[in-house]
């Protein structure tokens, strides 16, 4: 039945594979389950499918990259995508009402973009934006991706039967996690992180997907439990998670603001009033929507990534602390050092 519905979706939808609005090419995909996602992607133009390696390779006018997949057990899948975007692209999940849609997804996402430097001699700095998100069945958001960005996603999909047996039916599951699954108002959460444990997990996932003839199922089963454990801990440590249930036009504005912040980390914070006027959104709604999507205030988000860039300069360049402060638009080295310590627990001089 699934393949029949996918074939039907493909026949009806192929003339509408993409539209263009608000500066983005808009693409859709069938999103009821991992199997539906995979099969609908295989049928799209410019796709090369290696069934033995469980790999779909894309080279389209919009993007280029790899899409690994594997079913670990009944109701449990791991998917991995690595894409370079040639244009601004948005992906809209489509749900077929005649197919079951009962999969949760926890996604570990890394987006790399280039920050515009003020001084050409330093070159463009590659910035990483790391986040973890959780979606309930049928509640995937539209995903926006900007030209020249690189994105890697690791997505753990599990259906309601698997969740009931292994999460809600487990005595070791934290109460906060059980409440999150039960809460009908909390359908999507997202949190930006710089957790070293997630970086270690990412390295192990790269090995499990790429260094074998096909994805290493046993290793991925082990890593899936580690992934769940890290997500449990992250959720348990954080309070005030907000459900990012935004209209598509509001979400696009927030994504554009985030992109402008990330590509201008060398400059000063432009301010709430600037973004409010530029994107025609009230200051109050801007603050609420940004926190709903990224789990922090807009200024804290900007500062966190600016200090991550500062750490990158400290570790990867011969720049003096004063030069890094100037490059990041700090006129006062002392203020720069204090902000750095707030986010990294040490002064820049301790790293140098």
C-alpha positions in Angstrom: 0.0 0.0 0.0 2.8 2.4 0.9 4.5 2.0 -2.6 1.1 2.5 -4.3 0.4 5.7 -2.4 4.0 7.0 -3.1 3.5 6.2 -6.9 0.2 8.1 -6.8 1.8 11.0 -4.9 4.6 11.2 -7.4 2.2 11.1 -10.4 0.0 13.9 -9.0 2.8 16.0 -7.7 5.6 15.9 -10.2 4.4 19.0 -12.1 4.6 20.9 -8.8 8.0 19.6 -7.6 9.1 23.1 -6.9 7.7 26.7 -6.7 9.5 29.9 -6.0 8.5 32.5 -3.4 10.1 34.9 -0.8 13.5 34.2 -2.3 13.3 30.4 -1.9 12.8 27.4 -4.1 10.1 25.4 -2.4 10.2 21.6 -2.6 8.0 19.0 -1.0 8.4 15.4 0.1 6.1 12.7 1.4 6.8 12.6 5.1 4.4 10.0 6.7 7.3 7.6 7.7 11.0 7.0 7.0 10.0 4.5 4.3 7.8 7.1 2.6 10.5 9.7 2.7 13.1 7.3 1.2 10.8 6.0 -1.5 9.6 9.5 -2.5 13.2 10.8 -2.7 14.3 7.9 -4.9 11.6 8.8 -7.4 12.6 12.4 -7.7 14.7 13.6 -10.6 18.6 13.8 -10.4 18.7 11.0 -7.7 21.1 8.0 -7.8 20.1 5.2 -5.5 22.5 2.5 -4.2 20.3 0.0 -2.5 23.2 -2.2 -1.2 24.9 0.8 0.5 21.5 2.2 1.5 22.5 5.5 0.0 20.7 8.1 -2.1 22.9 10.7 -3.8 21.5 13.9 -5.1 22.9 16.4 -7.6 20.1 18.7 -8.5 20.0 22.4 -9.5 19.2 23.1 -5.8 21.6 20.9 -3.8 24.2 18.2 -3.9 24.8 15.6 -1.3 24.3 12.1 0.3 21.3 10.6 2.1 22.0 7.4 4.1 19.2 5.4 5.7 18.8 2.1 7.7 16.0 0.3 9.5 17.5 -0.8 12.8 14.4 -2.8 13.9 10.7 -2.7 13.5 9.6 0.9 14.1 13.1 2.3 14.5 15.2 4.0 11.7 18.3 6.2 11.5 18.7 8.6 8.6 21.7 10.8 7.8 21.8 13.6 5.2 24.8 15.7 4.1 23.9 18.5 1.7 25.5 21.5 0.1 22.9 24.0 -1.0 23.3 25.7 -4.4 20.3 28.0 -3.9 18.0 29.1 -1.2 15.7 26.0 -0.6 12.8 25.2 1.6 11.4 21.7 2.1 7.8 21.2 3.0 6.7 17.9 4.5 3.5 16.5 2.9 1.3 13.9 4.7 -0.9 11.4 2.8 -4.1 11.0 4.8 -4.5 7.4 3.6 -1.1 6.4 5.1 -0.2 6.0 8.8 1.7 8.9 10.3 2.9 7.8 13.7 6.7 8.5 13.8 8.5 10.7 16.2 11.9 12.2 15.2 14.8 13.5 17.2 17.3 15.3 14.9 20.9 16.4 15.5 21.6 19.2 13.0 24.8 21.0 12.1 24.7 23.9 9.6 28.0 25.5 8.4 28.0 28.9 6.8 30.6 31.6 6.2 30.7 34.7 8.3 31.6 38.0 6.6 34.9 39.2 8.0 35.8 42.9 8.3 39.4 42.4 7.3 40.2 40.4 4.2 43.5 39.0 5.5 41.6 36.7 7.9 39.5 35.2 5.1 35.9 34.0 5.6 35.4 32.0 8.8 33.3 28.9 8.7 30.7 29.0 11.4 28.8 26.0 12.8 25.3 26.2 14.2 24.4 23.0 16.2 20.9 22.2 17.3 18.8 19.3 18.6 15.1 19.1 17.7 12.1 16.9 18.6 9.0 16.5 16.5 5.8 14.6 17.2 4.0 12.6 14.5 2.7 14.8 11.7 4.3 17.9 13.0 7.5 18.5 10.9 8.2 22.1 10.2 9.1 23.6 6.9 12.9 23.5 6.7 14.7 26.5 5.2 18.3 26.3 3.9 20.4 29.2 2.5 22.6 29.2 -0.5 26.2 28.1 0.0 25.4 26.6 3.4 26.4 23.0 4.3 24.1 20.9 6.5 24.5 17.6 8.2 21.5 15.9 9.9 21.2 12.7 12.0 17.6 11.8 12.4 16.4 9.0 14.7 12.8 8.0 13.8 10.7 5.8 16.0 7.0 5.1 15.8 4.4 5.2 18.6 4.5 1.4 19.2 8.3 1.5 19.6 8.0 4.6 21.9 5.4 3.0 24.1 7.5 -0.1 24.5 11.0 1.4 24.9 10.4 4.9 26.2 7.1 5.3 27.9 7.2 1.7 29.1 10.6 2.0 30.7 11.1 2.7 34.4 14.3 4.6 33.7 12.7 7.2 31.5 12.7 10.6 33.2 9.4 12.1 34.2 10.1 15.2 32.1 10.4 13.1 29.0 7.2 11.2 29.7 5.4 14.5 30.2 6.8 15.8 26.9 5.4 12.9 25.0 2.0 13.2 26.7 1.7 17.0 26.5 -0.5 17.6 23.4 0.5 21.3 23.3 4.3 20.6 22.9 4.6 19.2 19.4 8.0 20.5 18.4 11.0 21.7 20.3 14.4 23.0 19.2 17.5 23.8 21.2 20.9 25.2 20.0 23.8 23.6 21.8 27.6 23.4 22.0 27.6 20.1 23.9 30.9 18.2 23.5 29.0 14.9 24.0 26.9 15.5 21.0 30.1 16.2 19.0 31.5 12.9 20.1 28.3 11.2 19.1 28.5 12.8 15.7 32.0 11.5 15.1 30.8 7.9 15.9 27.7 8.3 13.6 30.0 9.4 10.7 31.9 6.2 11.2 28.8 4.0 11.4 27.3 5.4 8.2 30.4 6.0 6.0 33.1 3.6 6.9 31.4 0.4 6.0 29.9 -1.2 2.9 26.5 -0.2 4.3 25.4 1.4 7.5 26.6 -0.6 10.6 23.2 -1.6 12.1 24.7 -3.0 15.4 26.7 0.2 16.0 23.8 2.4 15.1 21.6 0.6 17.6 24.1 1.3 20.3 24.4 4.9 19.2 20.6 5.3 19.0 20.4 4.6 22.8 23.3 7.0 23.4 21.4 9.6 21.3 18.3 9.1 23.4 20.2 9.4 26.6 21.9 12.7 25.6 18.5 14.0 24.6 17.0 13.0 27.9 19.8 14.8 29.8 19.6 17.9 27.6 15.8 18.1 28.1 16.1 17.5 31.8 18.7 20.2 32.3 16.7 22.8 30.4 13.5 24.5 31.4 11.3 26.7 29.4 11.3 24.7 26.2 8.7 26.4 24.0 6.7 24.7 21.2 7.7 26.4 17.9 4.2 26.2 16.4 4.6 29.2 14.0 3.0 30.0 10.7 5.2 29.5 7.8 5.7 33.2 7.1 6.6 33.9 10.7 9.1 31.0 10.7 10.7 32.2 7.5 11.3 35.7 9.0 12.9 34.1 12.1 15.1 31.9 9.8 16.2 34.9 7.8 17.0 36.8 11.0 19.0 33.8 12.2 20.9 33.7 8.9 21.7 37.4 9.1 23.0 37.0 12.6 25.2 34.0 11.7 26.8 35.6 8.7 27.5 38.9 10.5 29.1 37.7 13.7 32.1 40.0 13.2 29.9 43.0 13.6 28.0 44.4 16.5 24.5 43.3 17.5 22.2 45.3 15.3 19.4 45.4 17.9 15.8 44.4 18.2 14.5 47.6 16.7 16.5 47.0 13.5 15.3 43.5 13.0 11.7 44.5 13.9 11.7 47.2 11.2 13.7 45.2 8.6 11.4 42.2 8.8 8.1 43.9 9.7 7.6 42.1 13.0 6.8 43.7 16.3 9.6 43.6 18.9 7.5 41.5 21.3 6.5 38.9 18.7 10.2 38.9 17.4 11.4 38.0 20.9 8.7 35.4 21.4 9.1 33.7 18.0 12.9 33.6 18.1 12.9 32.0 21.6 10.3 29.5 20.4 12.5 28.4 17.5 16.0 28.6 19.1 15.4 28.3 22.8 17.2 31.5 23.7 16.9 35.2 23.4 18.1 36.7 20.1 21.0 38.6 21.8 22.1 35.5 23.8 22.1 33.5 20.5 24.2 36.1 18.8 26.7 36.3 21.7 27.0 32.5 22.0 27.9 32.1 18.4 30.2 35.1 18.4 32.1 33.6 21.4 32.2 30.2 19.6 33.9 32.1 16.7 36.3 33.7 19.1 37.2 30.3 20.5 37.8 29.1 16.9 40.2 32.0 16.3 42.0 31.2 19.5 42.5 27.6 18.7 43.1 27.8 14.9 45.0 31.0 14.3 48.0 33.0 15.5 45.9 36.1 16.2 46.5 38.0 19.5 43.6 38.4 21.9 43.5 42.1 21.1 43.2 41.4 17.4 40.4 38.9 17.9 38.5 41.4 20.0 38.9 44.0 17.3 37.9 41.6 14.5 34.7 40.8 16.5 34.0 44.5 17.0 34.9 44.8 20.6 36.6 48.1 21.3 37.4 47.0 24.9 39.5 43.9 25.4 38.3 43.6 29.0 34.7 43.4 27.9 35.5 40.9 25.2 37.4 38.7 27.8 34.5 38.9 30.3 31.9 37.9 27.7 34.2 35.0 26.5 34.5 33.7 30.1 30.7 33.9 30.5 30.3 31.4 27.7 33.5 29.3 27.9 34.3 29.3 31.6 37.8 30.6 31.1 39.4 33.9 30.0 40.9 34.0 26.5 44.4 34.3 28.0 43.9 30.9 29.7 43.4 29.3 26.2 46.4 31.2 24.7 
